[in-house]
Amino acid sequence: MTSHFSDRQGDQPSRGDRAREDARLVEETLAGNQLSFQLLVERYQDRLFSLARHYTRNPVEIEDVVQESFLKAFRRLDSFHHQSSFYTWIYRIATNTILDFLKRRGRSPIQSVEDPELLAQSEPIEGFAPDAEMEREEVAEVTRKVLAELPDIFRTVLVMREFEERPYQEIADMLGISIGTVESRLFRARARFRERLLKDHPEFTPGGGD
């Protein structure tokens, strides 16, 4: 997978137009036109590469999980019933593929917070108030350690909300759960994050070290 196609700024179809185009490409692929699926790959591969980079910084692993995600999507294309957008559908496949990929290697599914630039761009997790002079690398390392101790179901929803800043409905659609479940998991994830942070790194919490 070598091309990295993305729609030009100012020349992007509306969401409805894109959904209709995706549906047409899916139908053409199912009818035997593999070029149509390649167009879907070119349309969404940049987003999947970006998603994979949230979990691993290894270029070979990123390439592998994106390739595997598209292969799974191609094989399961007849199960796509247009109840959600094609991107939501393939994002869910990619997320599960990445988590499975890293679990098979005995690794924590969250590595994105090791990236100081990503951390600096995101809103701070509730209850995490490091000193203004703290190095970003130290913030990232502490956050990574605390997140690594969370169960997968909490860790994933916390990253999607806090670091990717996705709306609740989108998280629900992508994970195949209800908004209520998203809210519940997010509440519990934040609580567990604060508990672990207070226990292991009290100096990073409000009033810590006083």
Secondary structure, 3 states (H helix, E strand, C coil): CCCCCCCCCCCCCCHHHHHHHHHHHHHHHHCCCHHHHHHHHHHHHHHHHHHHHCCCCCHHHHHHHHHHHHHHHHHCHHHCCCCCCHHHHHHHHHHHHHHHHHHHCCCCCCCHHHCHHHHHHCCCCCCCCCCCCCCHHHHHHHHHHHHHCCCHHHHHHHHHHHHCCCCHHHHHHHHCCCHHHHHHHHHHHHHHHHHHHHHHCHHHCCCCCC
